């Protein structure tokens, strides 16, 4: 099954452990995202840190954070 992710979906997964996070991290779905999603994550990083109550290091070590910032380009068709 194919899903298109926008920044709101990614933000929600970064902020809170949820079904959304589990879906993004699973290998069951083919995920797609627009190219601008990376600039949106960078642009709103401070807000994501505040809402997730993580510091920058924790966010980067978080599976979803690592997934979206380092591996998203490899696994999501942009």
DOFIMI-924042 format. One record per residue: residue number from 1; residue in three letters; y, z, x of N, C-alpha, C, O in turn. Coordinates in steps of 0.2 Angstrom, whole numbers, plus 5000, padded with zeros to 4 digits. Layout:
pt mimi NUM lumfi ala nc2 Y nc3 Z nc1 X cac2 Y cac3 Z cac1 X cc2 Y cc3 Z cc1 X oc2 Y oc3 Z oc1 X $
...
! end
This chain:
pt mimi 1 lumfi unk nc2 4994 nc3 5000 nc1 5004 cac2 5000 cac3 5000 cac1 5000 cc2 5006 cc3 5000 cc1 5004 oc2 5006 oc3 5003 oc1 5010 $
pt mimi 2 lumfi unk nc2 5011 nc3 4996 nc1 5002 cac2 5018 cac3 4996 cac1 5006 cc2 5023 cc3 5000 cc1 5003 oc2 5024 oc3 5000 oc1 4997 $
pt mimi 3 lumfi unk nc2 5027 nc3 5003 nc1 5008 cac2 5033 cac3 5007 cac1 5005 cc2 5039 cc3 5005 cc1 5010 oc2 5038 oc3 5004 oc1 5016 $
pt mimi 4 lumfi unk nc2 5045 nc3 5005 nc1 5006 cac2 5051 cac3 5004 cac1 5010 cc2 5054 cc3 5011 cc1 5010 oc2 5056 oc3 5014 oc1 5005 $
pt mimi 5 lumfi unk nc2 5056 nc3 5013 nc1 5016 cac2 5060 cac3 5019 cac1 5017 cc2 5067 cc3 5018 cc1 5018 oc2 5069 oc3 5014 oc1 5022 $
pt mimi 6 lumfi unk nc2 5071 nc3 5022 nc1 5015 cac2 5078 cac3 5022 cac1 5017 cc2 5080 cc3 5029 cc1 5020 oc2 5076 oc3 5033 oc1 5021 $
pt mimi 7 lumfi unk nc2 5086 nc3 5029 nc1 5022 cac2 5088 cac3 5035 cac1 5026 cc2 5087 cc3 5042 cc1 5022 oc2 5086 oc3 5047 oc1 5025 $
pt mimi 8 lumfi unk nc2 5088 nc3 5041 nc1 5015 cac2 5087 cac3 5047 cac1 5011 cc2 5080 cc3 5050 cc1 5011 oc2 5079 oc3 5056 oc1 5012 $
pt mimi 9 lumfi unk nc2 5075 nc3 5046 nc1 5011 cac2 5068 cac3 5048 cac1 5012 cc2 5067 cc3 5051 cc1 5019 oc2 5064 oc3 5056 oc1 5019 $
pt mimi 10 lumfi unk nc2 5069 nc3 5047 nc1 5024 cac2 5068 cac3 5050 cac1 5031 cc2 5072 cc3 5057 cc1 5031 oc2 5069 oc3 5062 oc1 5034 $
pt mimi 11 lumfi unk nc2 5078 nc3 5057 nc1 5029 cac2 5081 cac3 5064 cac1 5029 cc2 5078 cc3 5069 cc1 5026 oc2 5077 oc3 5075 oc1 5028 $
pt mimi 12 lumfi unk nc2 5075 nc3 5068 nc1 5020 cac2 5071 cac3 5073 cac1 5016 cc2 5065 cc3 5075 cc1 5020 oc2 5064 oc3 5081 oc1 5020 $
pt mimi 13 lumfi unk nc2 5062 nc3 5071 nc1 5023 cac2 5056 cac3 5072 cac1 5027 cc2 5058 cc3 5077 cc1 5033 oc2 5054 oc3 5081 oc1 5035 $
pt mimi 14 lumfi unk nc2 5063 nc3 5075 nc1 5036 cac2 5066 cac3 5079 cac1 5042 cc2 5068 cc3 5086 cc1 5040 oc2 5067 oc3 5091 oc1 5044 $
pt mimi 15 lumfi unk nc2 5071 nc3 5087 nc1 5034 cac2 5074 cac3 5093 cac1 5032 cc2 5068 cc3 5098 cc1 5030 oc2 5069 oc3 5104 oc1 5031 $
pt mimi 16 lumfi unk nc2 5063 nc3 5096 nc1 5026 cac2 5058 cac3 5100 cac1 5023 cc2 5051 cc3 5097 cc1 5024 oc2 5050 oc3 5091 oc1 5023 $
pt mimi 17 lumfi unk nc2 5047 nc3 5102 nc1 5025 cac2 5040 cac3 5100 cac1 5025 cc2 5038 cc3 5099 cc1 5017 oc2 5039 oc3 5103 oc1 5013 $
pt mimi 18 lumfi unk nc2 5035 nc3 5093 nc1 5016 cac2 5034 cac3 5090 cac1 5009 cc2 5029 cc3 5085 cc1 5009 oc2 5026 oc3 5083 oc1 5014 $
pt mimi 19 lumfi unk nc2 5028 nc3 5083 nc1 5003 cac2 5023 cac3 5077 cac1 5002 cc2 5026 cc3 5071 cc1 5005 oc2 5023 oc3 5067 oc1 5008 $
pt mimi 20 lumfi unk nc2 5033 nc3 5070 nc1 5005 cac2 5036 cac3 5064 cac1 5008 cc2 5035 cc3 5064 cc1 5015 oc2 5033 oc3 5059 oc1 5018 $
pt mimi 21 lumfi unk nc2 5035 nc3 5070 nc1 5019 cac2 5033 cac3 5070 cac1 5026 cc2 5026 cc3 5069 cc1 5027 oc2 5025 oc3 5065 oc1 5032 $
pt mimi 22 lumfi unk nc2 5022 nc3 5071 nc1 5023 cac2 5015 cac3 5069 cac1 5024 cc2 5013 cc3 5062 cc1 5023 oc2 5009 oc3 5059 oc1 5027 $
pt mimi 23 lumfi unk nc2 5017 nc3 5059 nc1 5018 cac2 5016 cac3 5052 cac1 5017 cc2 5018 cc3 5048 cc1 5024 oc2 5015 oc3 5043 oc1 5026 $
pt mimi 24 lumfi unk nc2 5024 nc3 5050 nc1 5026 cac2 5027 cac3 5046 cac1 5032 cc2 5022 cc3 5047 cc1 5038 oc2 5021 oc3 5042 oc1 5042 $
pt mimi 25 lumfi unk nc2 5019 nc3 5053 nc1 5039 cac2 5015 cac3 5054 cac1 5045 cc2 5008 cc3 5051 cc1 5044 oc2 5004 oc3 5051 oc1 5049 $
pt mimi 26 lumfi unk nc2 5006 nc3 5050 nc1 5038 cac2 4999 cac3 5047 cac1 5037 cc2 4999 cc3 5040 cc1 5039 oc2 5004 oc3 5036 oc1 5040 $
pt mimi 27 lumfi unk nc2 4993 nc3 5038 nc1 5041 cac2 4991 cac3 5031 cac1 5043 cc2 4989 cc3 5027 cc1 5037 oc2 4987 oc3 5021 oc1 5038 $
pt mimi 28 lumfi unk nc2 4989 nc3 5029 nc1 5031 cac2 4986 cac3 5026 cac1 5025 cc2 4991 cc3 5020 cc1 5023 oc2 4989 oc3 5015 oc1 5020 $
pt mimi 29 lumfi unk nc2 4998 nc3 5021 nc1 5024 cac2 5002 cac3 5017 cac1 5021 cc2 5006 cc3 5012 cc1 5026 oc2 5007 oc3 5014 oc1 5032 $
pt mimi 30 lumfi unk nc2 5008 nc3 5006 nc1 5024 cac2 5012 cac3 5002 cac1 5028 cc2 5019 cc3 5003 cc1 5026 oc2 5021 oc3 5002 oc1 5021 $
pt mimi 31 lumfi unk nc2 5023 nc3 5006 nc1 5031 cac2 5029 cac3 5008 cac1 5030 cc2 5034 cc3 5003 cc1 5033 oc2 5033 oc3 5000 oc1 5038 $
pt mimi 32 lumfi unk nc2 5040 nc3 5002 nc1 5029 cac2 5045 cac3 4997 cac1 5031 cc2 5052 cc3 5001 cc1 5031 oc2 5053 oc3 5005 oc1 5026 $
pt mimi 33 lumfi unk nc2 5056 nc3 4999 nc1 5035 cac2 5063 cac3 5002 cac1 5035 cc2 5068 cc3 4997 cc1 5037 oc2 5067 oc3 4993 oc1 5042 $
pt mimi 34 lumfi unk nc2 5074 nc3 4998 nc1 5035 cac2 5079 cac3 4993 cac1 5037 cc2 5082 cc3 4996 cc1 5044 oc2 5081 oc3 5001 oc1 5046 $
pt mimi 35 lumfi unk nc2 5084 nc3 4991 nc1 5048 cac2 5086 cac3 4992 cac1 5055 cc2 5091 cc3 4998 cc1 5056 oc2 5091 oc3 5002 oc1 5061 $
pt mimi 36 lumfi unk nc2 5096 nc3 4998 nc1 5051 cac2 5101 cac3 5003 cac1 5051 cc2 5099 cc3 5010 cc1 5051 oc2 5103 oc3 5015 oc1 5052 $
pt mimi 37 lumfi unk nc2 5093 nc3 5011 nc1 5049 cac2 5090 cac3 5018 cac1 5048 cc2 5091 cc3 5022 cc1 5055 oc2 5092 oc3 5028 oc1 5054 $
pt mimi 38 lumfi unk nc2 5091 nc3 5019 nc1 5060 cac2 5091 cac3 5023 cac1 5067 cc2 5098 cc3 5025 cc1 5068 oc2 5100 oc3 5031 oc1 5070 $
pt mimi 39 lumfi unk nc2 5103 nc3 5021 nc1 5066 cac2 5110 cac3 5023 cac1 5067 cc2 5112 cc3 5028 cc1 5062 oc2 5116 oc3 5033 oc1 5063 $
pt mimi 40 lumfi unk nc2 5109 nc3 5028 nc1 5056 cac2 5110 cac3 5033 cac1 5051 cc2 5108 cc3 5040 cc1 5053 oc2 5111 oc3 5045 oc1 5052 $
pt mimi 41 lumfi unk nc2 5102 nc3 5040 nc1 5056 cac2 5099 cac3 5046 cac1 5059 cc2 5103 cc3 5049 cc1 5064 oc2 5105 oc3 5055 oc1 5064 $
pt mimi 42 lumfi unk nc2 5106 nc3 5045 nc1 5069 cac2 5110 cac3 5047 cac1 5074 cc2 5117 cc3 5050 cc1 5071 oc2 5119 oc3 5055 oc1 5073 $
pt mimi 43 lumfi unk nc2 5119 nc3 5046 nc1 5067 cac2 5126 cac3 5047 cac1 5064 cc2 5126 cc3 5054 cc1 5060 oc2 5131 oc3 5058 oc1 5060 $
pt mimi 44 lumfi unk nc2 5120 nc3 5056 nc1 5057 cac2 5120 cac3 5062 cac1 5053 cc2 5116 cc3 5068 cc1 5056 oc2 5113 oc3 5072 oc1 5053 $
pt mimi 45 lumfi unk nc2 5115 nc3 5067 nc1 5063 cac2 5110 cac3 5072 cac1 5066 cc2 5113 cc3 5079 cc1 5065 oc2 5108 oc3 5083 oc1 5064 $
pt mimi 46 lumfi unk nc2 5119 nc3 5080 nc1 5066 cac2 5122 cac3 5087 cac1 5065 cc2 5120 cc3 5090 cc1 5058 oc2 5118 oc3 5096 oc1 5058 $
pt mimi 47 lumfi unk nc2 5121 nc3 5086 nc1 5053 cac2 5119 cac3 5088 cac1 5046 cc2 5112 cc3 5089 cc1 5046 oc2 5110 oc3 5094 oc1 5042 $
pt mimi 48 lumfi unk nc2 5108 nc3 5085 nc1 5048 cac2 5101 cac3 5086 cac1 5048 cc2 5099 cc3 5093 cc1 5052 oc2 5094 oc3 5096 oc1 5049 $
pt mimi 49 lumfi unk nc2 5102 nc3 5094 nc1 5057 cac2 5100 cac3 5100 cac1 5061 cc2 5102 cc3 5106 cc1 5057 oc2 5098 oc3 5111 oc1 5057 $
pt mimi 50 lumfi unk nc2 5108 nc3 5106 nc1 5054 cac2 5110 cac3 5112 cac1 5050 cc2 5106 cc3 5113 cc1 5044 oc2 5104 oc3 5118 oc1 5042 $
pt mimi 51 lumfi unk nc2 5104 nc3 5107 nc1 5040 cac2 5100 cac3 5108 cac1 5034 cc2 5093 cc3 5110 cc1 5036 oc2 5089 oc3 5114 oc1 5032 $
pt mimi 52 lumfi unk nc2 5090 nc3 5108 nc1 5041 cac2 5083 cac3 5109 cac1 5043 cc2 5082 cc3 5116 cc1 5046 oc2 5077 oc3 5118 oc1 5047 $
pt mimi 53 lumfi unk nc2 5088 nc3 5119 nc1 5048 cac2 5088 cac3 5125 cac1 5052 cc2 5085 cc3 5125 cc1 5059 oc2 5082 oc3 5130 oc1 5061 $
pt mimi 54 lumfi unk nc2 5085 nc3 5119 nc1 5061 cac2 5081 cac3 5118 cac1 5068 cc2 5087 cc3 5116 cc1 5073 oc2 5092 oc3 5114 oc1 5071 $
pt mimi 55 lumfi unk nc2 5085 nc3 5118 nc1 5079 cac2 5090 cac3 5116 cac1 5085 cc2 5088 cc3 5109 cc1 5087 oc2 5083 oc3 5106 oc1 5085 $
pt mimi 56 lumfi unk nc2 5092 nc3 5106 nc1 5091 cac2 5090 cac3 5099 cac1 5093 cc2 5084 cc3 5098 cc1 5096 oc2 5080 oc3 5093 oc1 5095 $
pt mimi 57 lumfi unk nc2 5082 nc3 5103 nc1 5100 cac2 5075 cac3 5102 cac1 5104 cc2 5069 cc3 5103 cc1 5099 oc2 5065 oc3 5099 oc1 5099 $
pt mimi 58 lumfi unk nc2 5070 nc3 5107 nc1 5094 cac2 5065 cac3 5108 cac1 5089 cc2 5064 cc3 5102 cc1 5084 oc2 5059 oc3 5099 oc1 5083 $
pt mimi 59 lumfi unk nc2 5070 nc3 5099 nc1 5083 cac2 5070 cac3 5093 cac1 5079 cc2 5067 cc3 5087 cc1 5083 oc2 5063 oc3 5083 oc1 5080 $
pt mimi 60 lumfi unk nc2 5068 nc3 5086 nc1 5089 cac2 5065 cac3 5081 cac1 5093 cc2 5057 cc3 5083 cc1 5094 oc2 5053 oc3 5078 oc1 5095 $
pt mimi 61 lumfi unk nc2 5055 nc3 5089 nc1 5094 cac2 5048 cac3 5091 cac1 5095 cc2 5044 cc3 5090 cc1 5088 oc2 5038 oc3 5090 oc1 5088 $
pt mimi 62 lumfi unk nc2 5048 nc3 5091 nc1 5082 cac2 5045 cac3 5090 cac1 5076 cc2 5042 cc3 5083 cc1 5075 oc2 5045 oc3 5078 oc1 5077 $
pt mimi 63 lumfi unk nc2 5036 nc3 5083 nc1 5072 cac2 5032 cac3 5077 cac1 5072 cc2 5036 cc3 5071 cc1 5068 oc2 5036 oc3 5066 oc1 5070 $
pt mimi 64 lumfi unk nc2 5039 nc3 5073 nc1 5063 cac2 5043 cac3 5068 cac1 5059 cc2 5049 cc3 5066 cc1 5063 oc2 5051 oc3 5060 oc1 5064 $
pt mimi 65 lumfi unk nc2 5053 nc3 5071 nc1 5066 cac2 5058 cac3 5069 cac1 5071 cc2 5056 cc3 5064 cc1 5076 oc2 5060 oc3 5059 oc1 5078 $
pt mimi 66 lumfi unk nc2 5051 nc3 5066 nc1 5080 cac2 5048 cac3 5062 cac1 5085 cc2 5046 cc3 5055 cc1 5082 oc2 5048 oc3 5050 oc1 5085 $
pt mimi 67 lumfi unk nc2 5043 nc3 5055 nc1 5077 cac2 5041 cac3 5049 cac1 5074 cc2 5047 cc3 5044 cc1 5072 oc2 5046 oc3 5038 oc1 5073 $
pt mimi 68 lumfi unk nc2 5052 nc3 5047 nc1 5069 cac2 5057 cac3 5043 cac1 5067 cc2 5062 cc3 5041 cc1 5073 oc2 5064 oc3 5035 oc1 5073 $
pt mimi 69 lumfi unk nc2 5062 nc3 5045 nc1 5078 cac2 5067 cac3 5043 cac1 5083 cc2 5064 cc3 5040 cc1 5089 oc2 5067 oc3 5036 oc1 5092 $
pt mimi 70 lumfi unk nc2 5057 nc3 5040 nc1 5090 cac2 5054 cac3 5037 cac1 5096 cc2 5049 cc3 5032 cc1 5094 oc2 5048 oc3 5027 oc1 5097 $
pt mimi 71 lumfi unk nc2 5045 nc3 5033 nc1 5088 cac2 5040 cac3 5029 cac1 5087 cc2 5040 cc3 5024 cc1 5081 oc2 5036 oc3 5020 oc1 5079 $
pt mimi 72 lumfi unk nc2 5046 nc3 5025 nc1 5077 cac2 5047 cac3 5022 cac1 5071 cc2 5047 cc3 5014 cc1 5072 oc2 5044 oc3 5010 oc1 5068 $
pt mimi 73 lumfi unk nc2 5050 nc3 5012 nc1 5078 cac2 5050 cac3 5005 cac1 5079 cc2 5044 cc3 5002 cc1 5080 oc2 5043 oc3 4996 oc1 5079 $
pt mimi 74 lumfi unk nc2 5039 nc3 5006 nc1 5083 cac2 5032 cac3 5003 cac1 5084 cc2 5028 cc3 5003 cc1 5078 oc2 5024 oc3 4998 oc1 5077 $
pt mimi 75 lumfi unk nc2 5029 nc3 5008 nc1 5073 cac2 5024 cac3 5008 cac1 5068 cc2 5027 cc3 5006 cc1 5061 oc2 5023 oc3 5004 oc1 5056 $
pt mimi 76 lumfi unk nc2 5034 nc3 5005 nc1 5060 cac2 5037 cac3 5003 cac1 5054 cc2 5040 cc3 4996 cc1 5055 oc2 5043 oc3 4995 oc1 5060 $
pt mimi 77 lumfi unk nc2 5038 nc3 4991 nc1 5051 cac2 5040 cac3 4984 cac1 5052 cc2 5048 cc3 4984 cc1 5050 oc2 5049 oc3 4986 oc1 5044 $
pt mimi 78 lumfi unk nc2 5052 nc3 4982 nc1 5054 cac2 5059 cac3 4982 cac1 5053 cc2 5061 cc3 4975 cc1 5052 oc2 5067 oc3 4974 oc1 5051 $
! end
